[in-house]
Amino acid sequence: MSTERVVRDLRGALGDAGLSGSFLVRDLSTGEEIGIDPDVEFPVASLVKVALAVTVLAQVHAGRLDGATMIDVEPGRVTTAGPTGISRFRHPARVAVEDLLYLSLAISDTTATDALFDLVPPAEVNRTVREAGVTGITVRHRMSSLGETPAERFAPGDVHLAHSLAIGSRTAGRGHPVPQLDVSRASTGSARAFADLLEAVWVPTRVPGPVAARVRSLMGANLLRQRLAPDFASDASTWSSKTGTLLNLRHEAGVVEHDDGSAFAVVALTESRVPAVVQPAAEALMARVARALHDELRTP
C-alpha cells in the first residue's frame, strides 16, 4: 500500500470517529518523516511543560538558578477531576526546583508548573526555545488559566455541555470564545514544532547535553500512559513523552527508542467533535494512527 493511501485511510478513520488532528512521526537519525496536517496550529495545554523544563534546566546549567533551592508552594485545593499533585494538596508545601520539574513533567502537576513559571516567565521560555532552533511554539500564559474554562462551571454530570461549547464555537481561523482554545490567545504549537523540540532534546546541538539528558529522563518517567504508550512501549522499546489535555483536545508528544538503536519523534495533536469527557476510543484511535504512521516510516 502506498504512503499516500495509508495517510488517506488514517485520515478517514479519524474523521469517522469524530476526530481531527495534526500528526507527525520523524526518524531522528535520518530526518525522514510522515504526517497528517503536521503544520496545523493547536492550543497545546500541558505540552508547554516540555519547553518550560528545557528553560528551567538551562538556567540551572548556566548557574542562574539552583536546582536545590526550596520553593514555598501554596496548595491548589482543587477537588474536580483531572488535576494532580500539589494542585490537589490542602496544605502548603516546600519543594526543591528540580523536584518541581519532576512533578510538572512526570505527573503534569499544574501548581508545580506555575511555581516554575514564577521563576522563568513565558517570555523567557519562548526565548530559550527559539535559541534552541525551534520555531512554531508560543507560550503565552501560566497553567492556572487551564483550570478556568467553562468545564469548571458545570456540575460533574453536565461537563459534557462545556465540551459542546468547545466543539461548536471555533471559527474558521481557529479562533474561539474560550480563550484557552483560541490560537491567538492560548499557548500554541503544531506537530512539526513539537517534533523539532523533541529532536532538539534527543539530538542536542543547541541544547546543552546535561539539560537534554535530564529532560529525556523526566519524560521517561511520565506516569500518564493511557494514550500513545500502549502502542509504543514494549520490552523492545522505550516510550518517553508528555501529554496535554483540555476540554475536547487530547495531545501527546514523545520519542520511541527501539533496541536496534533507532529513535522516532511521535506527535499527535487531536480535537474531538464528540461532546464527552471520557473517550477511551479516541485515546486508542489516536495511538493506532500514530503507530501506523511510525510503522509506515520504519518499514524498509
N, C-alpha and C positions, 0 to 999 in steps of 0.2 A: 504494500500500500504506500502511495506517495506521501511525502510530508504534508503537502497541501491538503490531501484527503484526510489525513489524521487530524490536522488542525481544524478543518471544516466540521468533521464529525464531533470533535470535542466541543467546539463552539455550539453545535446543535444540542448536545447533551446538556450543556449549561443552560441554554435557553429553555429547553423542555422542563427543566427543574426550577425555573424561575430565577435563575442566577445570571448575572453578567460579571465580567471580571477582566483583570489585567494580569497576565501570567508571563513569566519568563524563566527559562532554565538556561544556564550558561556553564559550559565546561571551563573551569578555572585554569586548566592547563593550556588549552588551545584558543579560548575566546569564542569558540563556536557557540551559537545559541539558537533557541527556538522559542516562540512565544505566541500569545494571543493578545492582541491590542496592548503591547507592553509599554506604550508611551501615554496611556490614558492616566490622567491625574486623579488621585483619590484622596479624601481625608484619611489619614493613616493611623490615628489614635495612638496606641501604645508602641507602635513600631519606632516612634521617635526616641524611645528609650535606648536604642542601639546607638544612635548618633550622640545622645547625651553621655552614654558610658564612654565612648571614644573621647569626648571632650574632657570629661572629668579626669579620666586616666592620663590624658595628655598633660593636663595641668599638674597632676601628681608627678608624672615623669619629669616635667620641667622644673619641679621644685616649688611651684606656685601654690600648691595645695599639699597637705599632709594626709595621706590615706588613713592614718591612725587618729586623726582629730575627732573628738567626740562631739556629736551634734545633739542638742535637745530638740526632740520632735514631739509636737502636740498630737494627741490621739485623734484619729479620724472619726471614731464613734459611729461609723456607717453601719446600718443594720439591714440595708437592702441587699439582694443577691448580687454577687459579682465581685465587689472589691475584696482585696486580700491584705494580709499582713497588718502593718501599723494602721492602715485605713480602717481596720475593724477594732483596733485597740480602744480600751476605755480609759487608759491612764497614760500619762506622759512616759516617754522612753528616751534613753541616751544611747545613741548608736554611732559607731565609727563610720567615717565616709566610705571606706571600702566595703563595709557590711551593708550600707545603704545601697550600694551598687548591686550587691547580690540580691537584696530584696527587690530592687527595681527590675532587674533583668530576669531572674530565675522564677519569681512568683508574681511579677507585674504589679508590685505594690505602688499605688499612686501616691500615697502620702510620703513614702520614702523617696519617690522620684521628685516630688516637689521640694523636699528638703535639699536635694541636689541642685534643683533649678535655683534655689536661693543662693547657692554658691556659684553657679555657672548659668547665667540667664540665656534665654533663647537666642539672642543676637550672637553670643559667644559660640553657641553650638553651631549656628549657621556658618560662622567664620571658619571654625575648625573643619567642618565638613567640606567647605569649598577648598580649603588648603590641602585637604586630602585628595583633591581632584574629582570630587563628586558634585555634580550639579543636579538639579531637579528635586531636591528635598528642601522644604522650607518649614522651619519650626517657628510657630507664631505665638504659642501660649503655653502656660503651665498645664499640668494634667488635671488639676482640680475642676476645671471647666467641663471635663468629660462627664462629671457626675452631676451636671446641672442641665440635663436635657429634659424634654417632655416626659421621658420614661419615669423620672423620679416624682412626677406629679400625679401619677395614677396609682390606684391600689394594685397589689400584685396581680389580681385576676384580670386587670384591664390594661396591662402594659402593652398588649398587642395593639391597642389603639395608638400608642406612640409610634409603633412600627408602621402602622397605616399612614400616619402623618409623614414619617420619614420617606416612605415609598412614593407617595403621591404628590410630593411638593417640590421635587427637583426641577430646575429649569433646564432648558436646552444647553445653556452654557455652564452647567454643573454648579449653579448657584443653589441656595436653599434657605428658607426662612429660619431653619435651625442652624445657628452659626457654626456649630461643631461639624456640620455636614456640608458647609459652603466652602468650596475650594479657594475662595478669595479671603476667607477669614480663619479657616482651620489650618492646622499643621498638615502639610500635604506631601505627596510623592507619587512616583509611578513604580511599576515593577522594574523597569530598567534602572531607575535611580537607586533602588534598594539593592539590586544586583551589583551595581557599581560600588555601593558601600560595603557589601559583603566581600567583594573582590579586594577592596582596599584593606580589609581586615585579614582575609585569608592569604592574600599575596601582597604583603605590605611593601610599599616602596616609599610612600609619603607619610605613612603612619609609623611611628616608632615601633620596633619589634616587640618590646615588652608590653606596650599598650595593646597592640593587636593580639598578642598571646593571651592577655588577661580577658579581653573581650570574648575571644573564642572560648575560653574556659567558662566564663559566665553564661554564654549562650548554650554551651553544652550541658549546663546544669538546669536548664529550663524544665520546670515541673509541669507546665501546661502542654500536654502531649496528646490531646484528643483530636487534633485537626490533621496536620500532614504527617506527624510522626508515625502513625500506624502503617503508612505506606512506604516509609523511608528508613526507619530504624530496624536493624536486624543484627544477628550475630556477625554478619559480614560487612556491616556498615554502621557508621555513627551519624546521628542527626543532631545538629545544633541550631537553635532557632529562637525567634521571638514572635509572639502572636500579637494581634491587635483586634479589638472588638468594640464596636459602637453601634447601638441600635441594629440596623439591618446590614451593617458592614462586618465582614469576617476576613481577616488577613493573616498571613504568616509569611515570614521571610527567614530562610535558613540555608545551611550548607550540609549536603550529604557527602561523607567521605567514605570511600569504599576500600576494602582491604587490598585491592590492586594498586592503590595509590592515587586513583582518580578522585576528583572532587568537583561537585556541581553546586552552584548557587541556584536556589529554587525560591521564587517569589510568587505568591498568589494573593491578589487583592480582589475581593469579591463583594458584590452588592446583591441582596436578595429582594425579590418582589413579593415574597410570601410574608404576610404580617403575623409572624410567630416568633416568640422569644427563643424557644428551644427548637433547633433544627438539625438533628444529627444527620439526616440525609444530606443536607447541604455541606456539612463538615466532611462527610465521607466522599461526596462527589468532587469537591474541590481537591481533595487528596488524590483521587483517582485521575483527575485531569492532569495535575502536576506530575504524577508518576508516569502517566502515558507520554507526556512531553519529554520527561527525563529519559525514558526508555527509547523513544524515537531518536533522541540526540546521541545516546550512548551506543546504540546498536551500530556496529561497523557497516 
